[in-house]
Each structure stands twice: as C-alpha cells, then as structure tokens.
Amino acid sequence: MSDRLKTEKQKMLAGELYLANDPELRAENKRACRLLRLYNQTTETEQHRRFQTLQALFGAIGEKPQIVPPFHCDYGSNITVGDRFYMNYGGVILDCNTVHIGNDVLCAPYVQIYTAYHPTDPTVRLTGRELAAPIRIGNNVWIGGGVIICPGVTIGDNTTIGAGSVVVKDIPANVVAVGNPCRVLRAVEAPAVDQDSDASI
C-alpha cells in the first residue's frame, strides 16, 4: 500500500513515521484516557470492575490479571497480556505499537514499557512525526522496579531483568540481566515443565 493511502494509525503500527495528532489516534487516546480514569479510581474491593475495565481497554487479556493503580497507557488496544499478569504501582505502557506479554509475567513498581520514540534527526523531529516499534515479553518473566524497556525489544521466557535496568536490546530466555544498558549476567535453569509458549505471544 502506498504511504499516501495509509492512515496515520497504519503507519504507526508499521513502524513508519506518523502524526500522533491525527483525529483517529486522538479519539482512540481519549477513549483510553476515559477507561484509565475509571480504572485508576477503583478500590481494592472492586476486582471484578477492574477486570471488566481492562477487558475493554486492552486488545486481549488472559485470566487473573492484577494491575495496581495508578496505571497508564496510550491506547490500550495494542496491548496483549497473558494469564496471571501482575504489574505493581506506577506502571506505564506506551503502546503506540504492539506490546505482547506472556503468561505469569511479574512487573515491580514503576516499570516502563515504551514502544514510542522520536526521530534523532532534529529536522525530521520538528515536523511532529513520531515512530514506534513493537515489544515482546515472554512467559514467566520478572521485571524489577524502575526498569525501562525500550522500543523494539524482545525478552525471552523465564528471564529476570534487574531493578533499574534500561533494556535497549533483545534479552534471551533463561537468563538474569541487569544494568544500563541491560546485559546478561548469568544463565538460569528453565522450569522442568514447559509453559504454553503460544498462549499469548
């Protein structure tokens, strides 16, 4: 399809330069903001309401999710989450491209997952156009407090990302990785029983 025939949303999801102030994208962001406001106002006794709101917000969500408010995202509709997802206080997912999260993923407070980024060319940046690249997180991943996951990154199954890490490149399965930039520290043994790797990613 010619770039002239693509919508700004199609460009965004294709990883091409796009305008975030496009009317379609603004409307989808407003929808997300409304649902997030409702979600972030819920109490700990309203677990069913929280789940219903996440079902409306996300593209797909598995069983028994727990996201502790406050939580923020751009659209929600580009997020797919597996079973038993846990995200502690202050989580942020900038889902200008797709974010696929597997089963049994644990996120400590203030984890930030960014698909969005801006051009490094200052002339292009002045046009207001932006970019986004997809993120994939496997099954049984533990992400420590304050971790930043950058655009285009994939994290493999059973991996732990240490607190405060900045993940700028892919991290393989079955490792502990830490630092800025995040690097593999050591390998870990995978669980004896393989998880359903195609459940949500």
C-alpha positions as CSV (number, residue, x, y, z in Angstrom):
1,M,0.0,0.0,0.0
2,S,1.3,3.5,-0.9
3,D,2.2,5.7,2.0
4,R,-0.3,8.2,0.7
5,L,-3.1,5.7,1.1
6,K,-2.1,4.6,4.6
7,T,-3.8,6.1,7.7
8,E,-1.6,7.5,10.4
9,K,-2.6,4.6,12.6
10,Q,-1.4,2.1,9.9
11,K,1.9,4.0,9.6
12,M,2.3,3.9,13.4
13,L,1.8,0.1,13.6
14,A,4.0,-0.4,10.6
15,G,6.9,1.3,12.4
16,E,6.8,4.3,10.0
17,L,6.9,8.0,10.7
18,Y,3.4,9.1,11.7
19,L,1.5,12.1,13.1
20,A,0.2,11.4,16.6
21,N,-2.3,14.3,16.5
22,D,-4.3,12.5,13.7
23,P,-8.0,12.7,14.6
24,E,-8.4,8.9,14.6
25,L,-5.5,8.5,17.0
26,R,-6.6,11.3,19.2
27,A,-10.1,9.7,19.5
28,E,-8.5,6.4,20.5
29,N,-6.3,8.0,23.1
30,K,-9.3,9.8,24.6
31,R,-11.1,6.5,24.9
32,A,-8.1,5.0,26.7
33,C,-7.9,8.1,29.0
34,R,-11.5,7.6,30.0
35,L,-11.1,4.0,30.8
36,L,-7.9,4.6,32.6
37,R,-9.6,7.3,34.7
38,L,-12.3,4.8,35.7
39,Y,-9.7,2.1,36.4
40,N,-7.4,4.2,38.5
41,Q,-10.4,5.4,40.6
42,T,-11.3,1.8,41.6
43,T,-10.7,0.4,45.0
44,E,-9.1,-2.9,46.2
45,T,-12.6,-4.3,46.7
46,E,-13.6,-3.8,43.0
47,Q,-11.6,-6.6,41.4
48,H,-14.4,-7.6,39.0
49,R,-14.9,-4.0,37.9
50,R,-11.1,-3.7,37.3
51,F,-11.1,-6.8,35.2
52,Q,-14.0,-5.6,33.1
53,T,-12.3,-2.3,32.5
54,L,-9.1,-4.0,31.4
55,Q,-11.1,-6.2,29.1
56,A,-12.5,-3.0,27.5
57,L,-9.1,-1.3,27.4
58,F,-6.7,-4.0,26.2
59,G,-6.6,-5.7,22.8
60,A,-6.6,-9.1,24.7
61,I,-6.1,-10.1,28.3
62,G,-5.8,-13.5,30.0
63,E,-7.1,-14.8,33.3
64,K,-6.5,-13.3,36.7
65,P,-4.6,-10.1,35.8
66,Q,-3.6,-7.7,38.6
67,I,-2.6,-4.2,37.8
68,V,-2.2,-2.0,40.8
69,P,-3.4,1.6,40.2
70,P,-2.2,4.0,39.0
71,F,-1.6,2.6,35.6
72,H,-1.1,4.5,32.3
73,C,-1.0,3.6,28.6
74,D,-1.6,5.4,25.3
75,Y,-4.3,3.3,23.6
76,G,-4.6,0.0,25.4
77,S,-5.9,-1.7,22.3
78,N,-2.3,-2.5,21.2
79,I,-1.6,-4.4,24.4
80,T,-2.0,-8.2,24.6
81,V,-1.5,-9.8,28.0
82,G,-1.4,-13.5,29.0
83,D,-2.6,-15.2,32.2
84,R,-1.7,-14.1,35.7
85,F,-0.1,-10.8,34.7
86,Y,1.0,-8.7,37.6
87,M,2.0,-5.0,37.5
88,N,2.7,-3.1,40.6
89,Y,2.2,0.6,41.3
90,G,3.0,3.2,38.6
91,G,3.2,1.0,35.6
92,V,3.4,2.7,32.2
93,I,3.0,1.1,28.8
94,L,3.3,3.4,25.8
95,D,1.6,1.2,23.2
96,C,2.0,3.2,20.0
97,N,3.0,-0.2,18.6
98,T,2.0,-3.7,19.8
99,V,3.1,-5.0,23.2
100,H,2.8,-8.7,23.6
101,I,3.2,-10.0,27.2
102,G,3.2,-13.7,28.0
103,N,1.8,-15.7,31.0
104,D,3.0,-15.3,34.6
105,V,4.8,-12.0,34.0
106,L,5.6,-10.0,37.1
107,C,6.4,-6.3,37.0
108,A,7.6,-4.4,40.1
109,P,6.7,-0.8,40.8
110,Y,7.3,1.9,38.1
111,V,8.1,-0.5,35.2
112,Q,8.0,1.5,32.0
113,I,7.5,-0.2,28.6
114,Y,8.0,2.2,25.7
115,T,7.2,1.3,22.1
116,A,7.2,5.0,21.2
117,Y,10.2,7.1,20.2
118,H,11.1,10.3,18.3
119,P,13.4,10.7,15.3
120,T,17.0,11.6,16.2
121,D,17.3,13.8,13.1
122,P,16.3,17.2,14.5
123,T,14.9,18.4,11.2
124,V,12.5,15.4,11.0
125,R,11.6,15.8,14.7
126,L,10.4,19.3,14.0
127,T,7.8,18.0,11.6
128,G,6.0,16.5,14.6
129,R,6.3,13.0,13.2
130,E,7.0,10.1,15.6
131,L,7.9,6.4,15.5
132,A,7.1,3.2,17.4
133,A,8.4,-0.4,17.4
134,P,6.8,-3.5,18.9
135,I,7.8,-5.1,22.2
136,R,7.5,-8.8,23.1
137,I,7.9,-10.2,26.6
138,G,7.8,-14.0,27.0
139,N,6.4,-16.2,29.7
140,N,7.4,-16.3,33.4
141,V,9.5,-13.1,33.2
142,W,10.2,-11.0,36.3
143,I,10.9,-7.3,35.6
144,G,12.4,-5.4,38.6
145,G,11.5,-2.0,39.9
146,G,12.1,1.0,37.7
147,V,13.1,-1.0,34.6
148,I,12.7,0.8,31.3
149,I,12.1,-1.4,28.2
150,C,12.8,0.5,25.0
151,P,11.2,0.2,21.6
152,G,11.7,-3.0,19.5
153,V,12.9,-5.2,22.4
154,T,12.1,-8.9,22.9
155,I,12.7,-10.6,26.3
156,G,12.7,-14.4,26.3
157,D,10.9,-16.8,28.6
158,N,12.0,-17.3,32.3
159,T,14.2,-14.3,32.3
160,T,14.7,-11.8,35.2
161,I,15.5,-8.1,34.5
162,G,17.2,-6.5,37.5
163,A,15.8,-3.3,39.1
164,G,16.8,-0.1,37.5
165,S,17.9,-1.7,34.2
166,V,17.4,0.0,30.8
167,V,16.7,-2.6,28.2
168,V,17.8,-1.4,24.8
169,K,18.5,-4.7,23.0
170,D,16.9,-8.2,23.0
171,I,17.5,-10.3,26.1
172,P,17.4,-14.1,25.6
173,A,15.4,-16.7,27.5
174,N,16.6,-18.2,30.8
175,V,18.9,-15.5,32.0
176,V,19.3,-12.8,34.6
177,A,20.2,-9.5,33.0
178,V,21.0,-6.2,34.7
179,G,22.4,-2.7,34.1
180,N,22.2,0.3,31.9
181,P,22.4,-0.8,29.1
182,C,21.0,-4.1,30.3
183,R,23.4,-7.1,29.8
184,V,23.2,-10.8,30.6
185,L,24.7,-11.5,34.0
186,R,24.2,-15.3,34.1
187,A,22.0,-18.2,32.9
188,V,19.3,-19.8,34.9
189,E,17.7,-23.3,34.6
190,A,14.4,-23.3,32.8
191,P,11.4,-24.9,34.7
192,A,11.1,-28.6,34.3
193,V,7.6,-28.3,32.8
194,D,7.5,-26.1,29.7
195,Q,4.9,-23.4,29.7
196,D,2.4,-22.9,26.9
197,S,4.6,-20.6,24.8
198,D,1.9,-19.8,22.3
199,A,-0.7,-18.7,24.8
200,S,-0.4,-15.0,24.2
201,I,2.7,-14.2,22.2
